[in-house]
Structure formats: structure tokens, C-alpha cells
Amino acid sequence: MQFDDDARLDTSEVKDVRGSRIPGGRATVGGGIIGFIALILGVFFGVGPDQLGLSDGGEEAPAASSSSAAQVSRDCRTGADANSRQDCRTVAVVNSLQDYWRGEYARRGGTYAPASTVLFSRRVSTACGAASSAVGPFYCPGDRRVYLDLGFFEELRTKFGSGGGPFAQAYVVAHEYGHHVQNLMGTLSRAQDGRIGADSNAVRVELQADCYAGVWARHATTTPDESTGRPLLTRLDDTDIRDGLDAAAAVGDDRIQERFQGRVTPENWTHGSAEQRRQWFHTGYRTGDMAQCNTFR
């Protein structure tokens, strides 16, 4: 996975609040067993943490320091930075995703409304409620933002057994932007009918977001950057796609349940099996067509 070294990154699409204090001082989902349960239920859930129904009134996050806050706007300038730094790579992935979806909407006669990404550490306040890092990456439809603690990428490898790699991380971000597209299209709300299980809308929404992530991956190296007219992402090879497929499988409900509770219970699924997640990401990547991502059929 390689970005154009000379490309200019648009850091306005990523807000860096790592190390900042949370207004109000109360955070949904704290540590210990509550945080652990939230991690299992909430990772990639696609909606705000308030819908998990978990709160323990956690402590405030530490005050911001000059060395921890707003690193992105200061240090992430070019594609070369994205090739050498994880946070800058996240900026580049967000830029590429927004470029693609903006162009795809225009091609279909519509107008894409962008979503920003918020990088946080430990806890964050959102329009969907306050959350801790234990919830995992999520999209909040209330403020149209993706929330991400970069520490999750290490947990994806160590706790969930993903092989890792830069594109595994890109897949995570692309999945959350898939939820943003669903929100714009009015399909995200289908997951909020209170039902879970292998055949639930919650699962179908998650699988569709995986498919949308694959669609972006198919077009990423040919999508022109708005500022240069050249693709921001210049190389994406078979190894990268394997890393993405591996990451998708690692967060399948069956894999997570087997790893953390020792048995598989499909009636409690919220995201789909490892094979389903791989399949739908691959469907999006193989076809490059969001019309093929209808998981509700």
C-alpha cells in the first residue's frame, strides 16, 4: 500500500483530539468487565455508543498537552508522511475515501456530504454520547463523524488475531465510511430495530458496510485526488487485499465468540460470520459496484 509522496494531505477532514479533556467529565463505557463487554458488542457497530446501553460514569480523560493534541494538522502534510506514519496514513485513507464517494455520488447524479474522522485517546464525547476506546471504531450518525482510537489497530492484531498491515487498518476506516454512506442513503437505520441474530438487519447493515469498503478498494488507485488530479493511493497489491480480508474475518461474530466465550451463538450475532464478512468485502472489491452490495435481498 503506497501513497503518492508528493500529494498534499487535507487534514481538515480529520480532527485530532488525542489527549484532550472530555466536556462534562462523564464517559459511557469504562474499564473492567463493562469495557470488555462493550468491546465485544460494540466493535464496528457502526452507530453511536449510547445504543449499547452501557455506562459507568468513568473518569475524565487527561488534559491535552502540546505533544499529544493536534499532531495531525502539524505533522501530516504529504503522501510521504502517510507512507511513514500511522496517523498520517489514516488522514490519507480518509482523503481517498471522500474523493471516491464524492465522485461516485456525482456520477450517479447526487451530492456527497462528507464525514470527518475524529482521532481520540481513551475517551471522547460525541453527538451519540460519550464513549471509551473499549467500544472500538464507530460512526455516529448524529454528527456524521467516524471516531477512532489508533490503539485499536494493535488490538485488532493482538486480541482478534488479524495479521495486521496498513491495509487492514484502511479496511477498518473504509468500513466506517460505509456506514456513513448508508446513513446518507437511509439504510443505516435498519440496524436500529432492536433485533440481533444471524438474519437480522444489524448483520445485513454491517455486511453491506464491508462490501462498500471493498468497492472503494477496487477504485482507490484510480480515483483522482481533488487537489492534484492524480490518485492519492498509487499502489494496492494482492497482499494488501489479503490483509483486508483477514481483518474482516478476524472480527466475524463467530471468531469473536469462539475466542472470548468458547462457543458460537448465531442468535447473538450483530456483524456476521468471518466467512460472510470476507465474502462481502470480496464482492465489493471484485465488482467495484455498490449496486452489488444489497445484503437485504
Secondary structure, DSSP 8 states (H G I E B T S, - for coil): -EE-TT-B--GGGEEE-TT---TTS--SS-SHHHHHHHHHHHTT--S-GGGGT------------TTTSSHHHHH--BHHHHHH-HHHHHHHHHHHHHHHHHHHHHHTT------EEEE-SSEEEETTEEEEGGG-SEEETTTTEEEE-TTHHHHHHHTT-----HHHHHHHHHHHHHHHHHHHHT-GGGGGSS--STTSHHHHHHHHHHHHHHHHHHHGGGSB-TTTSSBSEEE--HHHHHHHHHHHHHT-HHHHHHHHHSS--GGG-SS--HHHHHHHHHHHHHH--GGG--TT-
